[in-house]
């Protein structure tokens, strides 16, 4: 599963995978794996993507995160208990 949103954001910003990796503090290989969907970003790395692109996590990684009322919170789709706690 390729994450087209992440690739488009990077390309529209004019960055290579290596350049984005440098900005985020990760390797180009790690960026590539995230873009290919073979690896998910940690919460910390997701927050770095959010800060770098200025978009909520659900817009950058819609396959992982769902939109919440407070889009500043990062909640994985696969953990209903955590999602309920974040909404409180």
C-alpha positions in Angstrom: 0.0 0.0 0.0 1.6 3.2 -1.1 0.8 6.4 0.9 0.1 8.8 -1.9 -0.7 11.7 0.5 2.8 11.6 2.0 4.5 11.3 -1.3 2.5 14.2 -2.8 3.2 16.4 0.2 7.0 15.7 0.0 7.1 16.2 -3.8 5.0 19.4 -3.7 7.4 20.8 -1.0 10.2 20.0 -3.5 12.1 17.5 -1.2 13.7 14.2 -2.1 13.3 11.4 0.4 16.8 12.1 1.7 16.1 15.8 2.2 12.9 15.1 4.0 14.6 12.5 6.1 17.2 15.0 7.1 14.5 17.5 8.1 12.7 14.9 10.2 15.8 13.3 11.7 15.4 10.0 9.9 17.1 8.2 7.0 15.9 8.2 3.4 15.3 4.5 3.8 13.0 5.1 6.7 11.1 7.8 4.7 10.8 5.3 1.8 9.4 2.6 4.0 6.8 5.0 5.4 5.8 6.1 1.9 5.5 2.5 0.7 3.4 1.6 3.8 5.8 -1.1 4.9 6.4 0.9 8.1 4.3 3.1 10.2 5.6 6.2 11.9 5.9 6.4 15.6 3.8 9.0 17.5 6.9 11.1 17.8 7.7 10.9 14.1 4.1 11.6 13.2 4.2 14.7 15.3 7.4 15.8 13.4 5.5 15.2 10.1 2.6 17.3 11.5 4.9 20.1 12.5 6.9 20.0 9.2 3.9 20.0 6.9 1.5 22.0 9.1 -1.3 19.5 8.6 -3.2 17.3 11.0 -2.1 13.6 11.2 -5.3 12.3 9.6 -4.5 14.3 6.5 -1.0 13.1 6.2 -1.6 9.5 7.2 -5.4 8.8 6.6 -4.8 5.1 6.6 -3.6 5.2 10.2 -5.3 8.1 11.9 -8.9 9.2 11.9 -10.1 12.8 12.1 -11.2 13.8 15.6 -13.0 16.9 16.8 -9.6 18.1 18.2 -7.3 17.4 15.2 -4.3 18.2 17.3 -4.6 14.9 19.0 -3.1 11.9 17.4 -5.1 8.7 17.7 -4.5 5.4 15.9 -7.5 3.9 14.2 -6.8 0.4 15.4 -7.2 1.1 19.2 -10.8 1.9 20.1 -10.0 2.3 23.8 -7.3 4.9 23.1 -9.6 6.7 20.6 -12.4 6.9 23.2 -9.9 8.3 25.8 -8.7 11.0 23.4 -12.2 12.2 22.7 -13.0 12.7 26.4 
